[in-house]
Amino acid sequence: MSRSIITSLSLLPMCLLMSQVACRELPDDQPSQSNSQSGTLEGRATKAPLPFLTAKDLKKPTSTAAIEASEIPSKLKDLSYQFIANSGPETEDPENAPSQACMDQVVNSLKAKVIGRELYIDGELDFAPCLSAMSMPQITYETLKIRFYTQVSCDDQDLSRYDGMGMKDLGKADLKCVKQMLTHEQTQTVSKIRFAFDGGEKIIESQSIHSLGTADQKACVKSINNGINTYQNTCELIERETQIEDGVPIAVNYQKLAYRDLSWKESKSQTWYESGSIDLTVNDWTGQVQFTAADIAPTYTLKNGDLTASGQVQTYSLLPRNNF
């Protein structure tokens, strides 16, 4: 389904074991829940679920963590998975195989529901037991819950064959859109990890939100023309995070990616977007990431007041692919 959701899931075990608060921790205030619907959609009436994040939830915080100009290259490297159009071949980590199998099972317990011409995924999953099974004695995963909302439509296809399919299996399904695909996705992640050490302990918590859609909470449109995929210019991806240590918020981070004529061709190899740009906000830094070819790393220019940072985006050798 969505590469961004799956990438975060693929990275969670490693990030948490490295004592990072999470790949996506987040917000300093809890997202609005007036439209929230928990659990799977099986057995419900045909009323479509609603997004659970509001414009207020997705707004840039008034205060975010300071980033020095010298830190921008590493920040962009950490963010580089968002600039990858095709994720390439799937890789496996034998050390994480038991937890990944458990997570796959949990993910597949969330079932799709088709209403009319639209497919929905709506519910909350608990991954803490999967990570606890592989953790070291001094690390306790008390909470790791992810709330999902996804809405997808593909041309004007009848998607009823996917009704009731698990989220993991859905990612393997051959859903091919000919002219356009509409996607609106939101996630909220809450985690709490307890680290024990000689003479004490430390509790690391995180709250995070992620949204792919438009500013008015509609689906992002991807058009397809002669094999070229292009995101509509109204598409934007927003992530917001709050990191907490021993009950005290220590950092708030925010990033927004607004797509501008962003185009690419499908490929089995890992490639960058081929053309277009992204208007990028990373905390108090704003600017653009420019794409010129699938095999050439994009360039960036970001500003923060009188400060400027520019260069070519670096990435890790192989990023996790969307395997759900």
C-alpha positions in Angstrom: 0.0 0.0 0.0 1.9 3.0 1.2 5.7 3.0 1.3 5.9 5.5 4.1 3.8 3.5 6.6 5.7 0.3 5.8 9.1 1.9 5.9 8.4 3.1 9.4 7.3 -0.4 10.4 10.4 -2.0 8.9 12.7 0.4 10.7 11.0 0.3 14.2 12.8 -2.7 15.7 16.3 -1.5 14.8 15.6 2.1 15.8 14.3 1.1 19.1 17.1 -1.3 19.9 19.5 1.5 19.1 17.8 3.5 21.9 16.5 6.1 19.5 13.1 7.2 20.6 11.6 5.8 17.3 11.9 6.3 13.6 8.8 8.5 13.9 8.0 9.7 17.4 5.6 12.6 17.7 3.3 15.4 18.8 3.4 17.6 21.8 -0.4 17.5 22.0 -2.6 14.5 21.4 -4.3 14.4 18.0 -8.1 15.0 17.9 -10.1 11.8 18.3 -13.6 13.0 17.5 -13.6 11.0 14.2 -11.5 8.1 15.4 -12.8 4.5 14.9 -10.7 1.8 16.5 -10.5 -1.9 15.6 -11.1 -3.5 12.2 -14.0 -2.8 10.0 -15.4 -6.3 9.9 -19.1 -6.4 10.9 -19.7 -2.7 10.6 -22.3 -0.9 8.6 -21.3 0.5 5.2 -20.6 3.9 6.6 -17.0 4.9 5.6 -14.5 5.6 8.3 -13.2 9.1 8.6 -9.6 10.5 9.0 -8.8 10.9 12.7 -6.2 13.7 12.4 -7.3 17.3 11.9 -5.7 20.5 10.4 -4.8 21.5 14.0 -3.0 18.2 14.6 -0.9 18.7 11.4 0.0 22.4 12.0 3.6 23.3 12.5 4.4 23.6 16.3 5.2 27.1 17.6 8.6 25.8 18.8 10.7 23.0 17.4 14.2 21.6 18.2 17.0 23.7 16.9 19.1 22.4 14.0 22.5 23.7 13.2 23.5 24.2 9.6 26.2 21.6 10.0 23.5 19.0 10.9 21.4 19.5 7.8 23.3 16.9 5.7 22.7 14.2 8.2 19.1 15.3 8.7 18.6 15.0 4.9 20.3 11.6 4.8 17.9 10.4 7.5 15.0 11.8 5.4 16.3 10.4 2.1 13.8 7.5 2.1 11.1 10.1 1.3 13.0 11.0 -1.9 13.1 7.4 -3.2 10.5 6.7 -5.9 11.2 2.9 -6.1 12.5 1.1 -3.1 14.3 -1.8 -4.9 14.6 -5.4 -3.8 13.5 -6.6 -0.4 16.2 -7.4 2.1 15.9 -9.6 5.2 17.7 -9.2 8.5 18.1 -12.7 10.1 18.6 -11.2 13.6 15.2 -9.5 13.4 13.4 -12.5 11.6 11.4 -13.6 14.7 10.1 -10.2 15.5 9.4 -9.4 11.8 7.4 -12.6 11.5 5.4 -11.6 14.6 4.9 -8.1 13.2 3.8 -9.5 9.9 1.1 -11.5 11.7 -0.1 -8.5 13.6 -0.2 -6.4 10.5 -2.2 -9.0 8.6 -4.8 -9.0 11.4 -6.0 -5.6 10.2 -8.5 -6.2 7.4 -9.4 -4.0 4.4 -13.0 -2.9 3.9 -14.3 -1.9 0.5 -17.2 0.5 0.4 -18.3 1.5 -3.1 -15.2 2.1 -5.2 -13.0 2.9 -2.2 -10.8 0.6 -0.1 -10.3 1.5 3.6 -7.9 0.3 6.3 -8.9 1.6 9.8 -7.7 0.3 13.2 -5.0 0.1 15.8 -2.3 -2.5 16.2 -0.1 -3.4 19.2 3.5 -4.4 18.3 5.0 -4.3 21.8 4.7 -8.1 22.3 6.7 -8.7 19.1 9.5 -6.5 20.1 9.5 -7.7 23.7 10.2 -11.2 22.5 13.5 -10.1 20.9 14.6 -7.5 23.4 17.5 -7.6 25.8 16.7 -8.1 29.5 17.4 -4.5 30.4 14.9 -3.2 27.8 11.2 -3.4 28.2 8.8 -2.4 25.5 5.8 -1.3 27.5 3.9 0.3 24.6 4.2 0.3 20.8 0.8 1.0 19.2 0.1 2.3 15.7 -3.2 3.7 14.7 -4.0 3.5 10.9 -6.3 5.2 8.5 -5.9 4.6 4.8 -8.3 5.4 1.9 -7.5 4.2 -1.6 -9.2 4.3 -5.0 -7.8 3.1 -8.3 -9.2 4.6 -11.5 -12.9 3.6 -11.2 -12.1 -0.1 -10.5 -14.2 -2.4 -8.5 -12.0 -3.3 -5.5 -14.4 -5.7 -3.9 -12.0 -8.6 -4.4 -9.8 -7.1 -1.7 -12.6 -6.8 0.9 -11.5 -8.6 4.1 -7.9 -9.1 2.9 -5.2 -8.6 5.6 -3.0 -5.6 5.3 0.2 -7.7 4.7 -1.5 -9.7 2.0 -2.9 -6.6 0.5 0.6 -5.3 -0.2 1.3 -8.4 -2.2 -1.8 -8.1 -4.3 -1.6 -7.0 -7.9 -3.4 -3.7 -7.7 -2.6 -1.9 -10.9 -4.0 1.6 -11.7 -4.1 2.6 -15.3 -4.8 6.4 -15.1 -4.8 7.5 -11.5 -4.6 6.4 -7.9 -6.0 8.4 -4.9 -4.5 7.8 -1.5 -5.2 9.4 1.9 -3.3 7.9 4.8 -2.7 8.8 8.4 -0.9 7.1 11.3 -0.4 7.8 14.9 2.4 6.0 16.8 2.7 5.9 20.6 5.7 4.1 22.2 7.1 3.7 25.7 10.4 1.9 26.5 11.9 1.3 29.9 15.7 1.0 30.1 17.2 -0.6 33.3 20.8 0.0 34.3 22.9 -0.1 37.4 21.4 2.2 40.0 18.3 3.3 38.1 16.2 3.3 34.9 15.2 5.6 32.1 11.8 5.8 30.4 11.8 6.9 26.8 8.4 7.8 25.3 7.4 9.1 21.9 4.2 10.3 20.2 4.1 10.6 16.4 1.8 11.5 13.6 2.1 11.0 9.8 -0.2 12.2 7.1 -0.2 11.9 3.3 -3.0 13.9 1.6 -3.9 17.5 0.8 -4.2 20.6 3.0 -8.0 20.2 3.0 -7.8 16.6 4.2 -8.5 15.0 0.9 -6.8 12.2 -1.0 -3.5 12.7 -2.8 -3.8 12.1 -6.5 -1.2 10.2 -8.5 -1.7 10.4 -12.2 -0.3 7.8 -14.7 0.4 8.7 -18.3 2.4 6.5 -20.7 4.1 4.8 -17.7 5.0 8.1 -16.0 3.7 8.6 -12.5 3.1 12.2 -11.3 1.9 13.4 -8.0 -0.7 16.3 -8.1 0.7 19.5 -6.7 -1.8 19.5 -3.9 -0.1 16.4 -2.3 1.8 16.9 0.9 3.3 14.7 3.5 3.5 15.9 7.1 5.2 14.3 10.1 5.4 15.6 13.6 7.1 14.2 16.6 7.6 14.7 20.4 10.3 12.9 22.3 9.9 12.4 26.0 12.4 11.3 28.7 11.3 10.4 32.2 8.0 12.3 31.6 9.7 15.5 30.3 9.4 16.5 26.6 12.9 17.0 25.3 12.4 17.7 21.6 9.6 18.5 19.1 10.3 17.9 15.4 8.3 18.7 12.3 8.7 18.1 8.6 6.5 18.8 5.6 7.1 17.8 2.0 4.9 19.5 -0.6 5.2 17.8 -4.0 5.7 19.9 -7.1 5.4 18.1 -10.4 7.1 15.1 -8.9 7.4 12.3 -11.5 9.0 8.9 -11.9 8.8 5.5 -13.7 8.2 2.2 -12.0 11.3 0.2 -11.5 12.5 -2.9 -9.7 15.7 -1.1 -8.7 16.0 1.5 -6.1 15.7 4.9 -7.8 15.2 8.6 -7.0 12.3 10.6 -8.3 13.2 11.6 -11.9 11.9 15.2 -12.1 10.1 17.9 -10.2 10.8 19.1 -6.7 9.7 19.0 -3.1 9.1 22.1 -1.0 10.7 21.0 2.2 10.3 22.2 5.8 12.4 20.6 8.5 11.7 22.4 11.8 12.8 26.0 11.2 14.5 25.3 7.9 12.7 25.7 4.6 13.6 25.3 1.0 13.6 22.9 -1.9 14.8 19.5 -3.0 15.3 19.2 -6.8 15.2 16.0 -8.8 16.9 15.6 -12.2 17.2 11.8 -12.9 16.4 8.4 -11.4 20.1 7.6 -10.9 21.3 11.0 -9.7 20.9 12.1 -6.1 18.7 15.2 -5.7 20.1 18.5 -4.6 18.8 20.7 -1.8 18.9 24.3 -0.6 17.4 25.2 2.8 17.4 28.5 4.6 16.8 29.4 8.3 17.0 33.2 8.6 20.4 34.3 7.4 21.7 30.7 7.4 21.8 28.6 4.2 22.6 24.9 3.8 22.9 23.3 0.3 24.3 20.2 -1.2 23.4 16.7 -2.6 21.3 14.3 -0.7 23.2 11.3 0.6 21.4 8.0 1.4 22.1 4.6 2.9 23.1 1.8 0.6 19.7 0.2 0.5 16.5 1.4 2.1 13.7 -0.9 3.2 11.1 -1.5 0.6 7.4 -1.4 0.9 6.7 -5.1 1.5 3.1 -4.9 2.7 
